[in-house]
Amino acid sequence: MDINAIAKTFTDFYYQTFDTNRSQLAALYRDESMLTWEGQQILGVNAIIDKLTTLPFEKVQHQVTTVDAQPSVPNTANLIVSVTGFLLVDDDVNPMRYSQAFHLVSSNNSYYVYNDIFRLNYG
């Protein structure tokens, strides 16, 4: 199992989907999934998708600069993925730095997001 390849494939898909049609991210979450968005904890796929689709911007573009992955539980295919990058929203020309961490859980030869932590990085 090449966790770096899995992490890259996942993040490419996640951010392409986020940037084009956030509602389609529902397939990546489950009822037990949790998102922490700027300190706000959100539990469950429906609440997570509601949060993501009602964010206060129309257009968004992620520019990923780093993706790091580690196995999360011995003898499983689960992994932790840490991402940093820049975020452009609407017609703003000044990108914002962000970091995001995912705990991906293996299920039926695929992965779902068990934990998702997002933060803008100021300063």
C-alpha positions as CSV (number, residue, x, y, z in Angstrom):
1,M,0.0,0.0,0.0
2,D,1.5,3.3,-1.1
3,I,0.0,5.8,1.3
4,N,1.5,8.8,-0.5
5,A,-0.2,7.8,-3.7
6,I,-3.5,7.2,-1.9
7,A,-3.2,10.6,-0.2
8,K,-2.5,12.3,-3.5
9,T,-5.3,10.6,-5.3
10,F,-7.7,11.5,-2.5
11,T,-6.7,15.1,-2.2
12,D,-6.8,15.7,-6.0
13,F,-10.3,14.3,-6.0
14,Y,-11.4,16.1,-2.9
15,Y,-10.3,19.6,-3.9
16,Q,-11.4,19.3,-7.5
17,T,-14.9,18.3,-6.2
18,F,-14.9,21.0,-3.5
19,D,-14.0,23.6,-6.1
20,T,-16.6,22.5,-8.7
21,N,-19.6,21.0,-6.8
22,R,-19.3,20.7,-3.0
23,S,-22.5,18.7,-2.6
24,Q,-20.8,15.8,-4.4
25,L,-18.5,15.4,-1.4
26,A,-21.3,13.6,0.5
27,A,-20.0,10.3,-0.9
28,L,-16.8,10.8,1.1
29,Y,-18.4,11.2,4.5
30,R,-20.5,8.9,6.8
31,D,-23.0,9.5,9.6
32,E,-20.1,9.1,12.1
33,S,-17.8,11.5,10.3
34,M,-16.8,14.8,12.0
35,L,-15.7,18.1,10.4
36,T,-14.1,20.8,12.5
37,W,-14.3,24.0,10.5
38,E,-12.5,26.9,12.0
39,G,-13.2,25.5,15.5
40,Q,-16.8,24.5,14.9
41,Q,-17.5,20.8,15.3
42,I,-20.0,19.3,12.8
43,L,-21.1,15.7,13.1
44,G,-22.6,13.6,10.3
45,V,-22.7,13.6,6.5
46,N,-25.8,15.7,6.1
47,A,-24.6,18.4,8.6
48,I,-21.2,18.5,7.0
49,I,-22.5,18.9,3.5
50,D,-24.9,21.6,4.7
51,K,-22.0,23.5,6.2
52,L,-19.8,23.1,3.1
53,T,-22.5,24.1,0.6
54,T,-23.5,27.2,2.6
55,L,-20.1,28.7,3.0
56,P,-20.1,32.4,2.2
57,F,-18.5,32.3,-1.2
58,E,-19.6,31.4,-4.7
59,K,-16.3,30.4,-6.3
60,V,-13.3,28.7,-4.7
61,Q,-9.9,27.4,-5.9
62,H,-7.5,25.4,-3.8
63,Q,-3.8,25.4,-4.6
64,V,-2.3,22.5,-2.7
65,T,1.4,23.0,-1.7
66,T,2.1,20.0,0.5
67,V,0.5,16.6,1.2
68,D,1.9,14.4,3.9
69,A,0.5,11.0,4.9
70,Q,1.0,8.5,7.7
71,P,-0.6,5.2,8.6
72,S,-3.0,5.8,11.5
73,V,-3.8,2.4,13.1
74,P,-1.5,-0.6,13.0
75,N,-2.6,-3.5,10.8
76,T,-5.2,-1.4,9.0
77,A,-5.3,0.6,5.8
78,N,-6.4,3.8,7.6
79,L,-4.3,6.9,7.2
80,I,-3.9,10.5,8.3
81,V,-3.4,13.1,5.5
82,S,-2.1,16.6,6.2
83,V,-2.5,19.3,3.6
84,T,-1.3,22.9,3.3
85,G,-2.0,25.3,0.6
86,F,-3.6,28.5,-0.6
87,L,-7.3,29.3,-1.1
88,L,-8.7,31.8,-3.6
89,V,-12.4,32.7,-3.1
90,D,-14.7,34.6,-5.5
91,D,-12.8,37.3,-7.3
92,D,-10.2,37.9,-4.5
93,V,-6.7,38.2,-5.9
94,N,-5.0,37.6,-2.4
95,P,-4.9,33.9,-1.6
96,M,-5.4,32.8,2.0
97,R,-3.2,30.1,3.6
98,Y,-5.0,27.0,4.9
99,S,-4.2,23.7,6.5
100,Q,-6.5,20.6,6.5
101,A,-6.1,17.2,8.1
102,F,-8.1,14.1,7.1
103,H,-8.4,10.8,8.9
104,L,-9.2,8.3,6.1
105,V,-10.8,5.0,7.0
106,S,-10.7,2.0,4.7
107,S,-14.1,0.5,3.8
108,N,-15.0,-1.8,1.0
109,N,-11.8,-1.2,-1.0
110,S,-12.2,2.5,-0.7
111,Y,-11.9,5.3,1.9
112,Y,-14.2,7.6,3.7
113,V,-13.4,10.7,5.8
114,Y,-13.8,9.9,9.4
115,N,-12.2,13.2,10.7
116,D,-11.7,16.4,8.8
117,I,-10.1,19.5,10.4
118,F,-9.9,22.8,8.5
119,R,-8.2,26.0,9.5
120,L,-7.2,29.2,7.7
121,N,-3.7,30.2,8.8
122,Y,-3.4,33.9,9.5
123,G,-0.2,35.9,10.2
